[in-house]
Amino acid sequence: MTKSPAKDEIEDKSAPLIEHLAELRSRLIKSVLAFVVAMTACFAVATPIFNFLTAPLCSALADRGQNCDLIFISPQEGFFVAVKVAVLGGFMLAFPVIATQMWRFVAPGLYRSEKGAFLPFLVASPFMFLLGASFAFYVVTPLAYNFFLGFQQFGATGEALDGGQAAAPLSVVFQGSAQEYLNLTIKFIVAFGLCFQLPVLLTLMGKAGLVSQAGLRAGRKWAMVGILTLAALVTPPDVITQIILFAVVYGLYEVSIFLVARVERKRNEQLRREGLLDEDDEIFADEMEDEK
């Protein structure tokens, strides 16, 4: 039985799609396997990793002459703490493999110029995340925990007395949950890691022509409002941490303006060499951006 030409044409067109889906499945399987292996390895050493993550809190407590004691408030809390540590560590360890698989899937569909433009951002993104996470862990969390622990109060003895006697001085001391501490620390790390992606994101958008340095300069006041809102949402309700996050992210916004300006200058120089842009066109484009 012969196949009709129309049916052959449809099958020929569907073949590349099936091949792409098969390749995508292969890349996803490799990425998931890398994550599972890395997560399993981190689960095996979850206790040392968690002990490392408690360094800012233990340092703040040691400065006050207190022991660094965290508690489990439910029987299963220790297990879930280990799982969260393993997931976070596993993703960070497996990210190079995941990023490589993503790149190998996307790269064949890109032109050489597009590969040259996209690859630096793929390398810069994990670097900036690690930079933000390190800043959060070594700078922000010690300041935050020092601030929080400052609300403790210590009585002379702390024992309860009968109602007929004078009330004993009240002691309110920190007895933290391991899971709550880990959640707050991870929140700091992830929030600052993502915020440090701002220069990468805006520069990539500038390279694609979606934003311009003139537009970013004109939007400074809106950026300040947005960053202040972000700082209030992703940080605990203490002014110190919010001010630090605002100052850092707004500084990254200014750096992004500089990087986008460099991208625009290089693009304009290339267009002038190719004879596709003259001085009048550039002046007109600048005037249009200023009007926006």
N, C-alpha and C positions, 0 to 999 in steps of 0.2 A: 504494500500500500504506500503510495507516494504522498509526500507532504506538500501542501499548497505553498506557493512562493510567499504568501503573506505570513503563513505560520513560520516558515523558515526565517523570515526577516525578524519576527518577534523574538524567536529563540536566540538569534544571533545577537540581538540587542540586550537580551536578558543575561547572556553569558557573562559579560564583564561585571554586571551587578552581582551575580552569584559569586564570582571570583573575589570581588571586593568584600562581600559579606563573610566569605570564608577566611580571608586574610584578617578582617577585623576580629572574627572569633578567635583566630590563632593568637593575635596580639593581646586580646583581653585575657585569654587563658594564661598566657605567659605572665602578664601583669598580676593576675590574681594569685598565681602560684608563687611569684616572688614575694608578694605581700604576706601570704600565709606562712611561707618559710621564715621571713623576717619577723613576723609577729610571734611565731612559735619560739624563735630564738630569744626574743625580748621577754616573752613570758617566763622562760627558764631563768632569766636573771632580773625578774621584775623587782625583787627586793632591793638589790643594789641601785637600780635606776631610780626607784622611789626614794631611797635614802639620799641620792644625789639631788633630787628635786626638792627635798625638804631643807636644803642648805640655807636658803634665805630666812626661813622661819627659825631654824635652830640657831642661826647667828644672832637674830634679833632677840631671841629668848636668852641666849647666853650672855648678851650684853646687859640683861636685867637680872642675871644670876638665877635664872629659872632653867629647869630641865626641859628638854625637847621631847615631850610625851604627847603622842597622838593616840586616839582611841577608836575602836570600832563600836558603833552604836547599834549594829545589827550583826547576826551571825554570818551573813553572806557578804558583808561589806568588804572584807579582806580579799575575797575572790574577785569582786567587781573592780576593786582598786588595781589588782594585778592585770585584769583584762584591759582596763583603760590605759595603763602604762604600756602594755604590749601593743595595743592598737596604735597609739601615738608613736612609739618607737619603731614599730614595724612599718608604718607608712613612711617615716623619715628615711629608714634604711632602704626601703624598696623604691623610693621615688626615682633614683637614677635609672633603674630598670624600667619603671612605668613610663618615664619621660622618653627613654630611648625607643620603647615600643610605639608610643604615640608618634614620635618623629619618623620612624621607619614606615608607619602607615600613611602619614600625611605627605612626606617628602616627595615621593614619586609624582604627585599631582601638582607640584610647584615648579615654576620656572627657576632658572639658576639665580636670577636676581632676587626672586622671592625667598629662596632658600638662604641666600646671604643676608637678607633683611630679617628673617624670622629666627634663625638659629641663635644669634647673640641674645635675643630676648628669652629664648628657652633656657639658655645658660644663666642669664642674669636673674631670672625669677627665683630659682631655689636659693641662690646666693643672697638675694635681698630678704627672702623669708628667714633664712638662718641668721642674718644680721639683725632683723627685727626681733626674732625670738631670743637671741643672745642679749640684746639691749633690754628686753622685758625681764629676762631672768636675772641678769647681773646688776641692773640699775633700778628698774621700776619696782620689782617685787620686794627687794629689801626696804625701799622707802615706804611702800604700801604697808608692809607688815609692821614696820616700826611705828607707823601712824596708828594702825589698828590696835596694836598691843599697848599703846599709850593710854587706852581707856580702862585698863585694869586698875583695880584699887586693892590695897593690901591693909587689912586690919592688924592690930597688935597680936591677937591670938586667933580670932576668927571663930571662936566657939559660941554657941547659942546659950543665952542665960535665961533664967526664969523671968516671968513678966514683972515680978516685984523688984527686980534688980535693974540697974542701968543697962541699957542695951550695949552689947559688945560691938566694937568696930567691925564693920562689914568687909569681908574679903570677896572680891570678884576677880577670879583669875582665869586664864585661858586654859580650857581643856578641849582641844580641837578634835573634830572628826577627820580621820584620814581621807575619807572620800570627799568631804567638803573642801578640805585644803587642796587636794589634787584638782578638783573641778575649778577652783579659783585660779590656781597656778596655770592650768592649761588654758583657761580663758585669757589670761594675760598674754601667754606665749602666742596663741593663735591670733588674737586681736592685733598685736604689734607686728607679727609676721605678715598678716594680710595688709595692714596699713603701709608697710614698707614696699608693697607691690605698686604703690601709686606712681612712682617715676617710670617703672617698666610699662605699666598700662597706658599712661598718658603719652609716653614717647612712641609706643607702638601705634596708638591712635593718631598721633601726629604724622608718623611715617605713612599711614594709610590715608591721610588727608581729612580725618574726621574732626580733628581739633587743630587750632593754630595758636601760636604764642601770643598774638594780639587778643584772641578770644579768651585765653587763660588769664591774661593780665586784666582784661575788662571784668572777668568774673571773680576777682579776688574776694570781694565782699561776700558773694554768695558762697564761695569756698570756705570762708571763715565761719559762716553760719553752719554750713554742712559739717565741717570738722568739729565744731563745738557740740553739735547734736550727736555726732558719732562718738565723741569722747564721753558724753553723758550716758550713752547706751551701752557701750562695750566695756566700761570700767566700773569698778565699785564706786559707791557714792562718797568718795573722798576727793577734795579739791586738788590735792597735790598730784595724784595720778592723772586726773583729767587735764590739769595744766601741762603736765609733761607730755601726754599724748597729743594735745593740741599743738604744742610748740614743735614737736617732732614731725607730725604729719604736715603742718603748715610749712615747715622748712623743706620737707620733701616736695610739696606743691611748688615752691619757688625753684627748687632744683629741676622739677619737671618743665617749668617754663623755659629755663636755660637749655635743657636738652632738646625740647621741641624747636626752639629757635635755631639750634645747630642743625637739626634735621631739615628745617625749611631752607636754611642757607645752602646746604649741600644740594638739595633738590633744585633750587633756583639756579645754582651754578651749573648743574648738569643740563637743565633746560636751556640756559643761555648758550652753552657750548653746542647744543644740538640745534640752535637757532629757533627754538620754540617759545622763547620768552624774551621780550625786550624791556627796556627800562620803563616805558609808558605802561605796559601791562602790569609790571610789578608795583608801580605807584598806584595804579587803579585798584589793585587787589588790596593794598594796604589801606586805602581810603575806605573800601567796602568793609574791611574788618573793623576799622575804627568806628564806623557808623553802627555796627552791630553792638 
